[in-house]
């Protein structure tokens, strides 16, 4: 708790009016700590005055729905991104989505959305299912979170040089045409 208090103090001390984002990833961990939860509640209510915003990310909406500060989180975060969830139509899970103001059609869009491609935006300006339009190179570089991908990255990083890593990674992800484009840059022995 003392460390968290010090960190909160340091973060707030850095707020000088410049636009600032405070990112809280794996938010369920924060919600499991009473001191962090109270600090988060305070920030959500006051940081706008310092030109700062909180970005709160969690894998499960139930983490928020079951939190003692659920109302504050929902009210203070008017822009929300929902990832695809094939289970969204199940009664218990759809009830959680309804806590966020989503209707049956919106929940259905989330349930039918394609993982790692589609996202559902809920904002005061409107709601929309969208995709980032990432090509195969961007997906190979940005959407590599599976345990298999992480193991392959570790293997390649240990055996490759920095000059060949990206080309070899793209080949591993079967994006050979992009790897071939990198070859002249990774072979420094040629003039």
TORLO-594067 format. One record per residue: x, y, z of N, C-alpha, C in turn; residue in one letter. Coordinates in pm, whole numbers, plus 50000, padded with zeros to 5 digits. Each point is the difference from the previous one (the first is absolute). Layout:
! residues N
XYZXYZXYZA ...
//
This chain:
! residues 191
500814988050000499195012050000500865012650000X 501114999850075500885011750006500595002849863X 500374989449928500575001949866498965006149908X 498774994850003498945005749916499785014750032X 499955003450127499795014050039501105008749943X 501244995450008501125007649945499855001449848X 499664989149932499835000649854498885009649961X 498884999550071498905009249971500465014450016X 500745002650106500535013550027500925004449885X 500884991149956500935003249891499255002649869X 499004991749971499225001949878499305013650003X 499335002950110499285012750010500955011849995X 501224998350052500995010749996500485003249859X 499854990549909500425002149861498945007149916X 498815001150053498905006149924500165015250002X 500355005549884500275014449992499065007249905X 498934993449960499055006149907500184995249858X 501144993849970500194994249867499084987949988X 499484997449881499134988349983500734987350044X 499344992350086500634988250059499014988450004X 500504988249968499224987750015500634991650109X 499194995450093500454990650102499394986649962X 500884990749961499564987149951499994989850113X 498864993750020499874989450100499594987449925X 501014991749970499754987449932499824989250105X 499354989149962499674989550096499275006250119X 498985007849970499265007550100499414991750112X 499774987349975499454991450106500934999750120X 501305001149976500945000450113499785012550084X 499805011249933499745012650072498724999050080X 498984993749943498714999150068500024990350117X 501014991450005500144990850113500695006450120X 500535012149982500725006950107499175012150044X 499565000150124499105010650048500635013949988X 501285001150034500675012949990500085004949857X 500334991049908500085003749859498615003749948X 498994992550044498635002849957499585014050041X 500315003850122499645013450048500765010849924X 501284997549970500785009649922499435001349859X 499654988749940499425000149867498705007949999X 499184998050100498745007550011500285015050008X 500985003850080500395014150013500475005449865X 500884992649933500515004549870498885001649899X 499104990449994498935000749901499145012450019X 499905004550124499165011650028500755013249989X 501334999850007500725012850011501065002649894X 500494990149932501145002149911499715008649878X 498755001249961499695008549885500465014350024X 499945004350127500455013650033501485001949972X 500764989150001501445000649973500314996349855X 498974999649915500154996449859500544985849983X 499584991250090500434986149996498804990749991X 500234988649941498954989949987500544986550043X 499094991750044500364986450040499514990549892X 500904991349955499644989249909500034987350084X 498854993650011499854988350085499724988049911X 500824989850007499824988149917499904987650088X 499054991549966499864987350071499464989649904X 500274987550029499554989049914498524997050018X 499455003050115498654995950030499175011750053X 498865002349939499115010650047499484997050140X 499944987450037499534996450134500915006050106X 501305001849968500915006450095499505013950037X 499495007149901499475013450024498624999050064X 499144991749942498624998750049499914996050146X 500954992250047500004995450139500805009050093X 500575010549947500855008850079499155009650084X 500515003850118499275009950080499965013949934X 500855002149899499985013149932499464998549857X 499194989849976499464997549866499295012249943X 499165006350081499245011649951500935011349958X 501035002550079500965010749966500754996449873X 500444987649987500714995849879499125001749877X 498784995650007499105000649885499675014649965X 499725008350100499675014049975501205008049951X 501174997050052501185008249971500754995749875X 499614989049942500674995049879498974999649887X 499675011549942498965000349898500414993649867X 501294999149975500484993349879500504986250039X 499434989949937500334986250035500244991949873X 501014991750004500274990649892499734986050052X 499164992849929499684986350036500614990749897X 500704989950048500584989949912498944989549967X 500184993049890499054989249967499904989950115X 498794995150020499764990250106498894990649954X 500394988249957499024990349950498974996150105X 500315002350128499074996450108499105011650042X 500075011149929499265012050042498494998050005X 499464990749925498554997949998499494991250114X 500924993750073499584992050115499365009250103X 498914995650063499235008950089500825007150108X 500874992950070500785006550106500955010449945X 500604997049885500975009249942499315011849934X 498894997649931499295011249937499465009750106X 499684994850119499565008950108501105009850039X 501234995549997501135008950031500135010649892X 499874996049873500065009949892498895010450015X 498844995850046498895009550019500335010450108X 500824996050100500435009850101500725011749934X 500624997549885500745010349928499115007349899X 498714997050003499065007049914499854994249860X 500524988049979499884994049868498654992949985X 499445000849881498724993349974500254986549932X 498934992849972500124986549942500785000049869X 499735009649912500685000549870501515002450019X 500355009050089501425002950023500724987950058X 499334993150091500594987950060500174989349892X 499034998949911500104990449890501195003349909X 500215012849972501165004049918501314995850066X 500095001750130501214996050073500174984849995X 498894992850012500064985349998500424994749863X 499655006949895500284995249865501275006349939X 500625009050072501205006749950501164990149989X 500935003149912501164991449976501145003850095X 500514990450078501135002850090501225005349924X 500705009250064501215006349947499765007649870X 498735002949971499695007949882498985010850033X 498904995950064498905009350026500045005350143X 499475012150016499895006450130498685007650000X 499385000950116498765007750010500265012250086X 499765011849944500215012750070498675005250050X 499975003550126498855006550060500505013650048X 499395010749950500455013450038498835009649997X 500185011850061498925010049996499675004649858X 500944998349907499775004249861499314989349917X 499884987950054499344989249929500694986850026X 499404989549950500504986550020500254993949864X 501054991649993500334994349870500904987950014X 499724989849920500904988749983501015004249893X 501284998350025501005003849901501154990150004X 500795000649896501244992249997501135009649970X 501184996550045501155008749979500534999149858X 499604990149926500464998749863501484996549993X 500464992550097501414996350001500274989349895X 501055002049924500424990149902500774988850067X 500444990649919500654988450058501335003250067X 500705010249953501275003850065499715006050138X 499055009250006499645006150128499514989550099X 499184990749953499524989450088501154991250048X 500954997249911501144991750040500845007050107X 500055013249996500825007550095499235004450124X 498705002249988499245005850112499054990250069X 499644989349935499004990950057500644986650032X 501075000450074500764987950028500044997650150X 498874996650055499914998550145499834985750046X 499854990849907499784986050042501264994350064X 499854990250086501194993650058500934994149894X 499434994849891500814994449893500835011049933X 499375011649975500745011149940501105004950093X 499695001050128501005004850096501184990450008X 499734987049995501084990150002500855001149873X 499345001949887500745001449873500865012650001X 499465010850052500785012550010501254997550084X 499854993350112501154997150087501044991649927X 499544989749928500934991549926500765008049894X 499255007949923500645007849894500955010450057X 499605006350107500835010550060501334994450049X 499974987650049501224993750050500924995649886X 499444996549886500824994649891500315010149891X 499215010449987500195009849892500865011650047X 500445007749902500635012850030498915010649987X 500205011750057498985010449984499695003349854X 501014998149913499785003049858499074990149930X 499914987850051499194989949931498714996550073X 499835004750122498854996050080498665002849930X 499805012249952498695003449944499694991849875X 500984998249915499764991949879499664985750040X 500734994550095499724986250043498644999050069X 499635010250076498694999950064498885000349895X 500175008549900498995000749894499894986749925X 501124993349979499954986849937499274990050091X 500295000650129499304991250095498505002349993X 499585012549985498585003349991499454998449858X 500844994649910499634997149862499655012549919X 500745010750027499885012449923501335001449924X 500244990249914501294998949932500315011949910X 499005005449933500255011149909500595012050074X 499525002650124500535011150078501404996850052X 500224987450036501344995950045501005001849886X 499594996749878500885001749884500365014649977X 499075009050030500295014349985501065004650099X 500064993550115500995003750101501384994149974X 500074989849918501274993149979501165009149959X 499825009549906501145008649967500525008250119X 499135002950096500405007850115500674991550109X 499684987250000500564991350104501294993349957X 500305000049870501254994049953501015011049978X 500775003050101500955011249994501314996149934X 500144987449959501254995749938500045004349853X 498835003049944499975004449860500175015149994X 500625004949889500205014549986498705007449979X 
//
